[in-house]
């Protein structure tokens, strides 16, 4: 049985689409690599590939070694995911798991309820001005050692 831990962040005020793309780039990474990747995204030395919500996102030179061509550096989303990842890491240490062998087994970003404000337009009209927050859920698990299959009896 796999040992792991879970961490959630609810109603985080970061854009859902940027956070979803950042999370999909992290799926399956080891914990130390994921933390380093998010730090590099904040410093703009590594880029987040935009695959689903890529329309309107321009092509970047850093994407040459990736499969996609469009990418961005969503700083606020990277910081939010980094905070939830730090929470998951401390939960794992509290449970007695080996932090060096943890990897991101599941990372999920869901849309939260929109925040509603008003923006005032010309000729006395008023339009909605919505924010698009999200929920972040991270599940960490320990890597298991591969067991060699024995042939014969």
C-alpha positions as CSV (number, residue, x, y, z in Angstrom):
1,X,0.0,0.0,0.0
2,X,1.2,3.5,-0.9
3,X,1.8,6.0,1.9
4,X,1.0,9.6,1.2
5,X,-0.5,12.8,2.4
6,X,-2.9,15.5,1.1
7,X,-3.1,19.3,1.2
8,X,-5.8,21.7,0.1
9,X,-6.1,25.4,-0.7
10,X,-9.7,26.7,-1.0
11,X,-10.8,29.9,-2.7
12,X,-7.3,31.1,-3.5
13,X,-7.4,34.4,-5.4
14,X,-5.3,33.4,-8.4
15,X,-6.5,32.9,-12.0
16,X,-7.9,29.4,-12.5
17,X,-6.5,29.0,-16.1
18,X,-2.9,29.9,-15.1
19,X,-3.0,27.7,-12.1
20,X,-4.4,24.8,-14.0
21,X,-1.5,25.0,-16.6
22,X,1.1,25.3,-13.8
23,X,-0.4,22.3,-12.0
24,X,-0.4,20.1,-15.1
25,X,3.3,20.9,-15.6
26,X,4.0,19.6,-12.0
27,X,2.1,16.3,-12.2
28,X,4.4,13.4,-11.5
29,X,7.4,15.4,-10.4
30,X,9.4,14.7,-7.3
31,X,8.9,17.1,-4.5
32,X,12.3,18.7,-4.6
33,X,12.2,19.1,-8.3
34,X,8.7,20.7,-8.2
35,X,9.8,23.2,-5.6
36,X,12.9,24.1,-7.7
37,X,10.7,24.4,-10.8
38,X,8.2,26.8,-9.2
39,X,11.1,28.9,-7.9
40,X,12.6,29.0,-11.5
41,X,9.2,30.0,-12.9
42,X,9.0,32.9,-10.5
43,X,12.5,33.9,-11.5
44,X,11.6,33.4,-15.3
45,X,14.4,30.8,-15.9
46,X,11.9,28.0,-16.6
47,X,8.6,28.4,-18.4
48,X,5.1,26.8,-17.9
49,X,3.8,25.3,-21.1
50,X,0.2,26.4,-21.9
51,X,-1.6,23.4,-23.5
52,X,-5.3,23.8,-22.9
53,X,-5.8,27.5,-22.5
54,X,-3.2,28.5,-25.0
55,X,-5.2,30.8,-27.3
56,X,-3.9,34.4,-27.0
57,X,-0.7,33.2,-25.3
58,X,2.3,34.0,-27.5
59,X,5.1,31.7,-28.4
60,X,8.3,31.9,-26.4
61,X,11.9,31.0,-27.1
62,X,12.2,29.0,-23.8
63,X,9.6,26.6,-25.3
64,X,12.1,25.2,-27.8
65,X,12.8,22.1,-25.7
66,X,9.2,21.5,-24.8
67,X,6.4,19.9,-26.8
68,X,4.2,23.0,-26.8
69,X,5.1,26.4,-28.3
70,X,3.0,28.7,-26.1
71,X,4.0,29.5,-22.5
72,X,4.0,32.0,-19.7
73,X,5.5,32.6,-16.2
74,X,2.5,32.8,-13.9
75,X,4.2,34.1,-10.8
76,X,1.1,34.4,-8.6
77,X,-0.1,30.9,-9.4
78,X,3.4,29.5,-8.8
79,X,3.5,31.1,-5.4
80,X,0.1,29.8,-4.5
81,X,0.9,26.2,-5.5
82,X,4.3,26.5,-3.7
83,X,2.4,27.4,-0.5
84,X,0.1,24.4,-0.8
85,X,3.1,22.2,-1.6
86,X,4.9,23.4,1.5
87,X,1.8,22.6,3.5
88,X,1.7,19.1,2.0
89,X,5.4,18.6,2.8
90,X,5.0,19.6,6.4
91,X,2.0,17.2,6.7
92,X,4.2,14.4,5.3
93,X,7.0,15.1,7.8
94,X,4.4,15.2,10.6
95,X,3.1,11.7,9.4
96,X,6.7,10.4,9.5
97,X,7.1,9.9,5.7
98,X,10.5,10.2,4.0
99,X,10.4,13.7,2.4
100,X,13.2,12.8,0.0
101,X,11.2,10.1,-1.7
102,X,7.9,12.0,-2.2
103,X,6.4,12.8,-5.6
104,X,3.3,14.5,-6.7
105,X,0.8,11.7,-7.3
106,X,-2.2,13.9,-8.0
107,X,-2.6,17.7,-8.4
108,X,-6.0,19.1,-9.1
109,X,-7.3,22.6,-9.7
110,X,-11.0,23.3,-9.6
111,X,-12.9,26.5,-10.3
112,X,-14.2,28.3,-7.2
113,X,-17.1,30.7,-7.0
114,X,-16.5,33.9,-8.9
115,X,-16.0,37.1,-7.0
116,X,-18.3,39.8,-8.3
117,X,-17.6,43.5,-8.5
118,X,-18.8,46.3,-10.8
119,X,-17.0,48.4,-13.4
120,X,-18.6,51.6,-14.6
121,X,-18.8,52.3,-18.3
122,X,-19.7,55.2,-20.6
123,X,-23.2,56.6,-20.7
124,X,-24.1,55.4,-17.2
125,X,-23.9,51.7,-17.9
126,X,-22.5,49.2,-15.4
127,X,-20.8,45.9,-16.3
128,X,-19.8,42.9,-14.1
129,X,-16.1,42.7,-13.2
130,X,-15.5,39.1,-12.1
131,X,-12.5,37.3,-10.6
132,X,-11.8,33.6,-11.2
133,X,-10.4,32.0,-8.1
134,X,-9.7,28.3,-7.7
135,X,-9.3,25.4,-5.3
136,X,-6.0,23.5,-5.3
137,X,-5.6,19.9,-4.1
138,X,-2.2,18.1,-3.9
139,X,-1.7,14.5,-3.1
140,X,1.9,13.4,-2.3
141,X,3.0,9.8,-2.2
142,X,6.3,7.9,-1.5
143,X,8.0,6.3,-4.4
144,X,8.1,2.5,-4.1
145,X,11.1,0.4,-4.9
146,X,10.8,-1.7,-8.0
147,X,10.9,-5.5,-7.3
148,X,12.6,-7.7,-9.9
149,X,10.4,-10.4,-11.2
150,X,11.8,-13.9,-10.6
151,X,11.5,-16.5,-13.3
152,X,11.0,-20.2,-12.6
153,X,10.1,-21.9,-9.4
